[in-house]
């Protein structure tokens, strides 16, 4: 069993140190394509610093404007690529 987490937020902890305790650091990016991807960069940095060769990403997160199949998979393909 491996631990996976998105080690960032408004908590009283250091993002990089807490991510270093995970087997697989993880970030996220949205389906709108114009939002920040700092969490994915953070996860990659944690992997680099702590020697984690696998990084995960929760992809195509969406709010009300993009959710409920209001956009089609082809229109967000470039974001994932």
Secondary structure, 3 states (H helix, E strand, C coil): CCCEECCCCCCCCCHHHHHCCCCEEEEEEECCCCCCCHHHHHHHHHHHHHCCCCCEEEEEECCCCCCCCCCCHHHHHHHHC
